[in-house]
């Protein structure tokens, strides 16, 4: 019978924190992360900053260009670059 591993290293805790940010972490991973956060101040700070970053990005309402616009910009840029180098 294998032992259940509850305590995880900081590197794993930070990875689970990132997965949680994107709603990809399992319940068991979240439980292990929360146990780790009880005794690790550095990972609590990492998690706090990660949460703050996620909230800031969601509030920013940044709009990205679609693929068609990006391609048009690329063509225009390359054209202007060629004109400038001649």
C-alpha positions in Angstrom: 0.0 0.0 0.0 1.4 3.4 -1.0 1.5 6.4 1.3 -0.7 9.4 0.5 1.6 12.4 -0.1 0.1 15.4 1.5 3.1 17.7 1.9 4.4 19.1 -1.4 7.6 21.2 -2.1 7.3 24.9 -2.9 7.9 24.4 -6.6 4.8 22.0 -6.8 2.8 24.4 -4.7 3.5 27.3 -7.1 2.6 25.1 -10.1 -0.7 24.1 -8.4 -1.4 27.8 -7.6 -0.9 28.6 -11.3 -3.2 25.7 -12.3 -5.8 27.0 -9.9 -5.7 30.4 -11.4 -6.8 28.9 -14.8 -9.3 26.5 -13.1 -7.2 23.4 -14.1 -6.3 22.1 -10.6 -8.0 19.1 -9.1 -9.6 19.1 -5.7 -6.8 17.0 -4.3 -4.2 19.4 -5.6 -6.1 22.3 -4.1 -6.2 20.5 -0.7 -2.4 19.9 -0.8 -1.8 23.5 -1.8 -3.9 24.8 1.1 -2.0 22.5 3.6 1.3 23.8 2.1 0.1 27.4 2.5 -0.5 26.9 6.2 3.2 26.6 6.9 4.9 28.4 4.0 5.0 32.2 4.0 6.7 32.5 0.7 4.1 30.5 -1.1 1.3 32.4 0.6 2.8 35.6 -0.8 3.2 34.0 -4.3 -0.5 32.9 -4.1 -1.6 36.4 -3.0 0.3 38.1 -5.8 -1.0 35.6 -8.3 -4.6 36.3 -7.2 -4.0 40.0 -7.4 -2.6 39.6 -11.0 -5.6 37.5 -12.1 -8.1 40.1 -10.7 -6.2 43.0 -12.3 -6.2 41.3 -15.7 -9.9 40.5 -15.5 -10.8 44.1 -14.6 -8.6 45.6 -17.3 -11.0 44.7 -20.1 -8.2 44.6 -22.6 -9.3 43.8 -26.2 -7.0 41.8 -28.4 -6.7 42.1 -32.2 -8.2 39.3 -34.2 -5.9 37.2 -36.4 -7.0 39.1 -39.6 -6.0 42.5 -38.1 -2.7 41.1 -36.9 -1.8 39.8 -40.4 -2.8 43.1 -42.0 -0.5 45.0 -39.5 2.3 42.6 -40.2 2.0 43.2 -44.0 1.9 47.0 -43.5 4.9 46.8 -41.2 6.9 44.7 -43.6 6.0 47.1 -46.4 7.0 50.2 -44.4 10.2 48.4 -43.4 11.2 47.7 -47.0 10.4 51.3 -48.0 12.5 52.7 -45.2 15.5 50.5 -46.0 15.6 51.5 -49.6 
